[in-house]
Each structure stands twice: as structure tokens, then as C-alpha cells.
Amino acid sequence: MRNVLTFFLLAGLLISLGCTSRNDVSYSDRVKAALEQAELKDVTVSEDKDKNTITLGGTLHSEEAKAKAASVAQSAASVAQSAASNRIIANEISVQPVGAESEARDVASNLDDAIEKNYKAALISSRLEKQHIRFKAKNGALTLTGTVQNTSQSHEAEKLADGIPNVQQVVNQIEVRR
């Protein structure tokens, strides 16, 4: 019953967002409103308009809540934009089960360190280490930035990242040098 109620509340919010004529509301404001409507008030939202990215942060107590936050954010951003300007939703939410918060933080930190070390090794083995690729892991999301010489190198860097153990999401913000 509760899931049905949540669905109808979310659907109503998305429809109202889609029908609004206000252009002064940012995507992040719309995402924040949708998350609050879905009772996910502990999620932080930041927007980088230059990189076309909305980043979710904060702390939740389950993987299900983290996935729900990503879904709500993606739906809210999709309703508010044209198909040509799809926003990237970077899900950097920390999952900390009640009573195990400290251990969860330690595990996440160690996993992120391992992701970064494994990705560095993958760049070296694929001979992309000389490119200007920077990377940062946060709560399973691996964000790639910097520059490469061509599009195929950007795709290869993303494919490598996607194959790293414990990576839940790859956010490719690598620019191709002209």
C-alpha cells in the first residue's frame, strides 16, 4: 500500500514539474523537491551545469534507499529537460546501516582506495597513463575527468573503469582535446 502511495505522490510531483512554465528553477531544485517528496531528506544535491551533472550525496541507511534516491533524481531531472540535454546523475550517497555507521564508513573508504589503485593499474596496462586522466572514487562512484587526445581514448578509459571491481557507477567527464 505504501509503495502505491509513494508511486502516486511521485507521479503527481513529476507531472506538476513537467507542466510548470517557470524557467528560473534549477534542475537541482527540482531534484531536491522530488527527493523530499519521496521522504529522502538526508540526500544532498549539487549541480555542475558546465559538466551537465547532478551529484547526490549524504547518508542513507540501505542500498535500497540509495537506489531509490537515484531513481527519483533521474525521473525528476528527465521530466525537467529536453532529450538533448540529459543530465548525468552521479550517485555518491554513503550507505551506513543503523548501528554500523563507523564500520560502513571504513569499508567505503577502503573500497574507494582500492578502486582508485585498481583503476590506476588498468590505465597503466592499457597505456593510457600518459593521458591527462584524473579520477576520484566516492562511495562506489568513479568520476573520470581530465583530457585525452580522441574520443576512442575517452571510451576506453570509461570501459576500463566499468570493469574495476566494486565500481557501482562511472561518471565520464573526460574532455577530448581539439
C-alpha positions, 0 to 999 in steps of 0.5 A, spaced: 500 500 500 505 504 501 509 503 495 502 505 491 502 511 495 509 513 494 508 511 486 502 516 486 505 522 490 511 521 485 507 521 479 503 527 481 510 531 483 513 529 476 507 531 472 506 538 476 514 539 474 513 537 467 507 542 466 510 548 470 512 554 465 517 557 470 524 557 467 528 560 473 528 553 477 534 549 477 534 542 475 537 541 482 531 544 485 527 540 482 531 534 484 531 536 491 523 537 491 522 530 488 527 527 493 523 530 499 517 528 496 519 521 496 521 522 504 529 522 502 531 528 506 538 526 508 540 526 500 544 532 498 544 535 491 549 539 487 549 541 480 555 542 475 551 545 469 558 546 465 559 538 466 551 537 465 551 533 472 547 532 478 551 529 484 547 526 490 550 525 496 549 524 504 547 518 508 542 513 507 541 507 511 540 501 505 542 500 498 535 500 497 534 507 499 540 509 495 537 506 489 531 509 490 534 516 491 537 515 484 531 513 481 527 519 483 533 524 481 533 521 474 525 521 473 525 528 476 531 531 472 528 527 465 521 530 466 525 537 467 529 537 460 529 536 453 532 529 450 538 533 448 540 535 454 540 529 459 543 530 465 548 525 468 546 523 475 552 521 479 550 517 485 555 518 491 550 517 497 554 513 503 550 507 505 551 506 513 546 501 516 543 503 523 548 501 528 554 500 523 555 507 521 563 507 523 564 500 520 560 502 513 564 508 513 571 504 513 569 499 508 567 505 503 573 508 504 577 502 503 573 500 497 574 507 494 582 506 495 582 500 492 578 502 486 582 508 485 589 503 485 585 498 481 583 503 476 590 506 476 593 499 474 588 498 468 590 505 465 597 503 466 596 496 462 592 499 457 597 505 456 593 510 457 597 513 463 600 518 459 593 521 458 591 527 462 586 522 466 584 524 473 579 520 477 576 520 484 572 514 487 566 516 492 562 511 495 562 506 489 562 512 484 568 513 479 568 520 476 573 520 470 575 527 468 581 530 465 583 530 457 585 525 452 587 526 445 580 522 441 574 520 443 576 512 442 581 514 448 575 517 452 571 510 451 576 506 453 578 509 459 570 509 461 570 501 459 576 500 463 573 503 469 566 499 468 570 493 469 574 495 476 571 491 481 566 494 486 565 500 481 557 501 482 557 507 477 562 511 472 561 518 471 565 520 464 567 527 464 573 526 460 574 532 455 577 530 448 582 535 446 581 539 439 
